[in-house]
């Protein structure tokens, strides 16, 4: 049992999504930076792309939780 209202839960989930969006955007900008190098590191790009995919998956999961509250 929880004492949180659906509105409070929605606010918390939205804040988590926002934080994930910040992280995702940061990784995307890092990809732009890495690609701007004269010799981009393929391992770095692979890691950053994996981070973007991970952020996307986590955001999708939280959005599904939001749908349950409506």
C-alpha positions in Angstrom: 0.0 0.0 0.0 1.2 3.5 -0.8 0.1 6.8 0.5 1.1 8.6 -2.7 -1.6 9.9 -4.9 -1.6 9.2 -8.6 -0.7 12.8 -9.2 2.3 12.5 -6.9 3.4 9.3 -8.6 3.1 11.0 -12.0 5.2 13.9 -10.8 7.9 11.6 -9.6 7.9 9.5 -12.7 8.0 12.6 -14.9 11.0 13.9 -12.9 12.8 10.6 -13.5 12.0 10.8 -17.2 13.3 14.3 -17.3 16.6 13.2 -15.7 16.9 10.4 -18.2 16.2 12.8 -21.1 19.1 15.0 -19.8 21.4 12.0 -19.7 20.3 10.9 -23.2 20.8 14.3 -24.6 24.2 14.5 -23.0 25.2 11.2 -24.6 23.9 12.4 -28.0 26.0 15.6 -27.7 29.0 13.5 -26.8 28.5 11.5 -30.0 28.5 14.8 -32.0 31.7 15.8 -30.2 33.4 12.5 -30.8 32.4 12.5 -34.5 33.9 16.0 -34.8 37.4 14.6 -34.0 39.8 14.0 -36.8 39.9 10.4 -35.7 36.8 9.4 -33.7 37.2 6.4 -31.4 34.9 3.6 -32.5 34.8 2.1 -29.0 33.7 5.5 -27.5 31.0 5.9 -30.2 29.8 2.3 -29.5 29.6 3.0 -25.8 27.8 6.3 -26.3 25.3 4.7 -28.7 24.7 2.0 -26.2 24.0 4.6 -23.5 21.5 6.4 -25.8 19.7 3.1 -26.4 19.7 2.3 -22.7 18.2 5.8 -21.9 15.6 5.2 -24.5 14.6 1.9 -23.1 14.4 3.3 -19.6 12.3 6.2 -20.7 9.9 3.9 -22.5 9.5 1.8 -19.4 8.7 4.8 -17.3 6.2 6.1 -19.9 4.5 2.7 -19.7 4.2 3.2 -15.9 2.6 6.6 -16.5 0.0 5.0 -18.8 -1.0 2.7 -15.9 -1.7 5.7 -13.7 -4.2 7.3 -16.1 
